């Protein structure tokens, strides 16, 4: 037996193949796109200054979904991913809290998402694109504080 073949172990043979599948001599592991999007969604929500994920339509659907008894939270709301053989790209739509530096928020979200996805899946994250769709102002939700308008017709 030559020395060159003796150094080959399952750890050195491990490669990623199509659809984010991790292959070795002992078998293959496939990671679905939804898994990557959930990981990215949870990681993005962990960052201080992120109020919510998703654009207007996806947030409206999410709000309806949460009102259904027994329904679970959609962790991948506002997140779309593209998973290749060895890499993944992530797009995130979010709403920032008022007063947070958006550039710092984006950097923190990007860092947290990359760390979580790479650690949990083994895929290299090539990019995390962040779209800040709105700024959350707490007083906007408090409709009771606004004075009631006098009706024009009685």
C-alpha positions as CSV (number, residue, x, y, z in Angstrom):
1,X,0.0,0.0,0.0
2,X,1.4,3.4,-0.9
3,X,1.6,6.3,1.5
4,X,-0.5,8.6,-0.6
5,X,-3.7,6.4,-0.3
6,X,-3.1,5.8,3.4
7,X,-3.7,9.5,4.2
8,X,-7.1,9.6,2.6
9,X,-9.8,9.5,5.4
10,X,-13.6,10.1,5.2
11,X,-12.9,13.6,6.6
12,X,-10.6,14.5,3.7
13,X,-12.9,13.0,1.1
14,X,-15.9,14.9,2.3
15,X,-17.2,17.2,-0.4
16,X,-20.4,19.1,-1.0
17,X,-22.5,18.1,-4.0
18,X,-25.7,19.3,-5.6
19,X,-28.4,20.9,-3.6
20,X,-26.3,21.5,-0.5
21,X,-25.7,17.8,-0.1
22,X,-22.7,16.9,2.1
23,X,-21.1,13.7,0.7
24,X,-18.5,11.4,2.2
25,X,-17.5,7.8,1.7
26,X,-20.0,6.9,4.5
27,X,-23.1,8.5,2.9
28,X,-24.7,11.8,2.0
29,X,-26.6,14.5,3.8
30,X,-29.0,16.7,2.0
31,X,-30.0,20.1,3.4
32,X,-33.2,21.6,2.0
33,X,-33.6,25.3,1.1
34,X,-36.2,25.7,3.8
35,X,-33.7,24.6,6.4
36,X,-31.3,27.3,5.3
37,X,-34.0,29.9,5.2
38,X,-35.2,29.1,8.7
39,X,-31.7,29.2,10.1
40,X,-31.2,32.6,8.4
41,X,-34.5,33.9,9.7
42,X,-33.9,33.0,13.3
43,X,-30.4,34.4,13.2
44,X,-31.6,37.7,11.7
45,X,-34.3,38.0,14.4
46,X,-31.7,37.5,17.1
47,X,-30.0,40.8,16.2
48,X,-31.0,43.8,18.4
49,X,-32.7,46.4,16.3
50,X,-34.5,44.1,13.9
51,X,-38.2,44.6,14.6
52,X,-39.6,42.1,12.1
53,X,-38.8,40.3,8.9
54,X,-40.7,40.5,5.6
55,X,-42.3,43.1,3.4
56,X,-45.8,44.4,3.7
57,X,-47.6,41.4,2.1
58,X,-45.6,38.7,3.8
59,X,-46.1,40.4,7.2
60,X,-49.9,40.6,6.6
61,X,-50.0,36.9,5.8
62,X,-47.9,36.2,8.9
63,X,-50.2,38.2,11.1
64,X,-53.2,36.2,9.8
65,X,-51.3,33.0,10.3
66,X,-50.5,33.8,13.9
67,X,-54.2,34.3,14.7
68,X,-55.0,30.8,13.8
69,X,-55.1,28.6,16.9
70,X,-52.3,26.0,16.8
71,X,-50.5,27.7,13.9
72,X,-46.7,28.0,14.3
73,X,-44.5,31.0,13.5
74,X,-43.0,31.2,10.1
75,X,-39.3,31.6,10.8
76,X,-38.4,32.0,7.1
77,X,-40.8,34.9,6.5
78,X,-38.9,37.6,4.7
79,X,-36.0,35.3,3.8
80,X,-35.2,33.8,0.5
81,X,-32.2,31.6,-0.2
82,X,-30.4,30.1,-3.1
83,X,-28.5,26.9,-2.3
84,X,-25.9,25.6,-4.7
85,X,-23.4,22.7,-4.5
86,X,-21.1,24.3,-1.9
87,X,-22.5,27.7,-1.3
88,X,-25.6,29.6,-0.3
89,X,-26.9,33.1,-1.0
90,X,-29.4,34.8,1.3
91,X,-31.8,37.7,0.8
92,X,-33.5,39.2,3.8
93,X,-36.3,41.8,3.9
94,X,-36.5,43.5,7.3
95,X,-38.0,46.3,9.4
96,X,-35.6,48.2,11.5
97,X,-36.4,49.7,14.9
98,X,-36.3,53.5,14.9
99,X,-33.0,55.0,16.3
100,X,-30.8,52.1,15.2
101,X,-27.9,52.8,12.8
102,X,-29.1,50.9,9.7
103,X,-25.6,50.3,8.4
104,X,-24.5,48.8,11.8
105,X,-27.8,46.8,11.9
106,X,-27.1,45.4,8.4
107,X,-23.6,44.4,9.3
108,X,-24.7,42.7,12.5
109,X,-27.5,40.8,10.7
110,X,-25.1,39.8,7.9
111,X,-22.5,38.5,10.4
112,X,-25.0,36.6,12.5
113,X,-26.6,34.9,9.5
114,X,-23.3,33.9,7.9
115,X,-22.1,32.5,11.2
116,X,-25.3,30.5,11.9
117,X,-25.7,29.1,8.4
118,X,-22.1,28.1,7.9
119,X,-21.8,26.5,11.4
120,X,-25.1,24.6,11.1
121,X,-24.9,23.5,7.4
122,X,-21.3,23.5,6.3
123,X,-22.2,25.6,3.3
124,X,-20.2,28.7,2.5
125,X,-22.4,31.8,2.5
126,X,-21.3,34.0,-0.4
127,X,-23.6,36.9,0.2
128,X,-26.4,38.2,2.4
129,X,-28.4,40.9,0.8
130,X,-30.5,43.0,3.1
131,X,-33.5,45.2,2.1
132,X,-34.7,47.5,4.9
133,X,-38.3,48.1,3.9
134,X,-39.5,50.2,6.9
135,X,-38.6,51.7,10.2
136,X,-40.7,50.7,13.2
137,X,-41.9,53.6,15.4
138,X,-43.6,52.3,18.6
139,X,-46.2,55.1,18.6
140,X,-47.5,54.0,15.2
141,X,-49.0,50.9,16.8
142,X,-50.7,52.9,19.6
143,X,-53.8,54.0,17.7
144,X,-55.6,54.8,21.0
145,X,-53.3,57.7,21.7
146,X,-54.4,59.6,18.6
147,X,-57.4,61.9,19.1
148,X,-60.6,60.6,17.6
149,X,-61.7,62.6,14.5
150,X,-65.1,64.1,14.7
151,X,-67.4,62.4,12.2
152,X,-68.4,64.5,9.3
153,X,-71.9,63.1,9.1
154,X,-74.1,62.2,12.1
